[in-house]
Amino acid sequence: MGGRLLRLLRGGPWALGRWARRNGDGMTGGVVVEIEGVMAPTEFKKLGDAVAAVWESLRPLPLGWTQYEAYRYFFDTPGAEERVTEFLERDRCLTLTFAIAGRSHYVRVEVAR
């Protein structure tokens, strides 16, 4: 099922919604990305666009080397969409955290309702 969902997420603006309606899981299409204090909740119809937006928003932040490399690996290397898809299929949401100046922030990618 993972490969099929990934193809649908890449397949265009309404592909995820078509998959959801066929599978009856309540999804209506796309994903929502939010980065606390950086990016307000934003809906993307394609997972690839959402993954790219997360990385482009995090890349310029003053993350430490370890955090930077972890997020780069997760969102900006081959297989990034597959990694995110695994979480969305299992949990419908991916939540990660990072710290800047001693304060934690979250990154959330979730199936749009």
C-alpha positions as CSV (number, residue, x, y, z in Angstrom):
1,M,0.0,0.0,0.0
2,G,2.9,2.4,0.7
3,G,4.0,2.6,-2.9
4,R,0.4,3.2,-4.1
5,L,-0.2,6.0,-1.7
6,L,3.2,7.6,-2.6
7,R,2.3,7.5,-6.3
8,L,-1.0,9.1,-5.5
9,L,0.6,11.8,-3.3
10,R,2.9,12.7,-6.2
11,G,0.1,12.3,-8.7
12,G,-1.5,15.7,-8.7
13,P,-3.8,18.1,-6.8
14,W,-6.7,15.7,-6.2
15,A,-4.9,12.3,-6.2
16,L,-4.8,11.9,-2.4
17,G,-8.5,12.8,-2.1
18,R,-9.4,10.2,-4.7
19,W,-7.4,7.6,-2.7
20,A,-9.0,8.6,0.5
21,R,-12.5,8.4,-0.9
22,R,-11.8,5.0,-2.3
23,N,-10.4,3.8,1.0
24,G,-12.9,5.5,3.3
25,D,-10.3,6.8,5.8
26,G,-11.7,10.4,6.0
27,M,-8.9,12.2,4.1
28,T,-10.1,14.8,1.7
29,G,-6.8,15.6,0.0
30,G,-3.3,17.0,0.5
31,V,-1.3,17.7,3.6
32,V,-1.0,20.6,6.0
33,V,2.4,21.8,7.2
34,E,3.1,24.0,10.2
35,I,6.4,25.0,11.7
36,E,5.8,26.7,15.1
37,G,6.9,30.3,15.0
38,V,8.1,30.0,11.4
39,M,5.3,28.9,9.1
40,A,1.6,29.1,9.7
41,P,-0.5,26.1,8.8
42,T,-0.4,25.8,5.1
43,E,-2.1,23.2,2.9
44,F,-0.2,21.6,0.0
45,K,-1.9,19.3,-2.6
46,K,1.4,17.5,-3.3
47,L,3.5,15.9,-0.7
48,G,6.7,16.8,-2.6
49,D,5.8,20.5,-2.4
50,A,5.2,20.2,1.3
51,V,8.5,18.4,2.0
52,A,10.3,21.0,0.0
53,A,8.6,23.8,1.8
54,V,9.6,22.4,5.2
55,W,13.2,22.2,4.2
56,E,13.3,25.6,2.6
57,S,11.8,27.1,5.8
58,L,14.2,25.2,8.2
59,R,17.4,25.6,6.1
60,P,18.1,29.3,7.0
61,L,17.3,28.9,10.7
62,P,20.2,28.9,13.2
63,L,20.0,25.2,14.0
64,G,23.0,23.5,15.4
65,W,24.9,21.2,13.1
66,T,23.2,18.0,14.4
67,Q,19.7,19.4,14.0
68,Y,20.5,20.8,10.6
69,E,21.9,17.6,9.3
70,A,19.0,15.5,10.8
71,Y,16.4,17.8,9.1
72,R,18.4,17.9,5.9
73,Y,18.5,14.1,5.8
74,F,14.8,13.8,6.6
75,F,13.5,16.4,4.2
76,D,16.2,17.0,1.5
77,T,17.6,13.7,0.4
78,P,16.4,10.9,-1.8
79,G,13.6,9.0,-0.1
80,A,12.3,12.1,1.8
81,E,8.7,11.6,0.5
82,E,8.8,7.9,1.4
83,R,9.9,8.7,4.9
84,V,7.1,11.2,5.4
85,T,4.6,8.9,3.8
86,E,5.4,6.1,6.2
87,F,4.4,8.4,9.1
88,L,1.3,9.7,7.4
89,E,0.1,6.2,6.5
90,R,0.6,5.0,10.1
91,D,-0.3,8.0,12.2
92,R,-1.8,10.5,9.8
93,C,0.7,13.0,11.3
94,L,4.4,13.6,11.6
95,T,5.6,15.8,14.4
96,L,9.3,16.6,15.0
97,T,10.9,19.2,17.2
98,F,13.9,21.5,17.1
99,A,15.4,24.0,19.5
100,I,16.6,27.5,18.9
101,A,18.0,29.6,21.8
102,G,16.8,27.1,24.3
103,R,13.2,27.0,23.1
104,S,11.6,24.0,21.5
105,H,9.5,24.4,18.3
106,Y,7.6,21.8,16.4
107,V,7.3,20.8,12.8
108,R,4.0,19.1,11.9
109,V,3.0,17.5,8.7
110,E,-0.5,16.0,8.7
111,V,-3.1,14.7,6.3
112,A,-5.5,17.5,5.5
113,R,-9.0,17.1,6.8
